[in-house]
Amino acid sequence: MAHPVTLIPGFTPDDTPLTRAVAEVVAATGTDIAWKRSGLDGGVGDQVLADIKATGRALMPYVPVDRSRGAVPPIVELRRKLGVWGNLRPIETVPGLGGRHPDVDILIVRETTEDIYANLEHESIDGVYESFKVTTAKACERITRHAFELARRRGRKKVTIVHKANIMKKSDGLFLRTGQEVAEDFPDIEVEDVIVDALCMKLTLHPEWFDVVVCANLFGDIVADLCAGLVGGVPNCPSLNVADGANIYTVGHGDEPDVANTEKASPTSLFFSAVLMLRDLGENEAADKLMKAT
């Protein structure tokens, strides 16, 4: 039976060289995908949202916009409208690229609804700005449980809880405490906690020490890009946005706007995202073929 997937080429449902290439190579692996092509139509409209909810998953390349004019990237708008609450960034050494660390294999799990990114800022007095960090038990429980379930499902051995609870004793203390309580439901998974600044040092020295790493929003954003640098950069690391009933497989970045929708655009980043999607579909043999070819 064919796997239904919404394919979002860009602002229209018409294939670009990138989406045409990814559809062709996925077909060459022998995997049957029922692609539902859907366009952003100048923004994230009702139709593309309905298509994603109907198929339960979407594959989307980097869609550039002019951010200097205040344009919101489509993926940001899509996250908001679908209620994305988590992000997964697999960090794996890419064969043939070389690098200091030959066997990096880490899953970065990031909460995406709150923390300092809650957009609660104001100027309290002239020249003094305050930003509020929001941490809720519900979001902490959801993302840490997701990390442990992911670890068990993928045969991982350890989950690292990232925090700064030595300083932010209440907010990060809640994140740490909740993660430790969730860990009690997963006795087969080793759990550790590491303060975020120490984590960054250890990752650059010994990334092989880490398996699944779960973070709140700000730390997850920073740690994911740090780890991407270990394997050649963000283009080599696919991104999975998780919402209730929908997964969006996309890339961290892409080509410049004048190249993105032309034959000169590189499909490599989108191929990595397709590999991640194929694994989640249970098509591991096809994912291995595509990863080897990429």
Secondary structure, DSSP 4 states (H G I P E B T S, - for coil): -PEEEEE--SSSSSPPHHHHHHHHHHHHTT--EEEEE---TTS--HHHHHHHHHHSEEE-------GGGTPPPHHHHHHHHHT--EEEEEEEPPTTS--S-TT-EEEEEEE-SSBGGG--EEEEETTEEEE--B--HHHHHHHHHHHHHHHHHTT--EEEEEE-TTTSTTHHHHHHHHHHHHHTT-TTSEEEEEEHHHHHHHHHH-GGG-SEEEE-HHHHHHHHHHHHHHTT-GGGSEEEEEETTEEEEEES----HHHHTSTTS--HHHHHHHHHHHHHTT-HHHHHHHHHH-
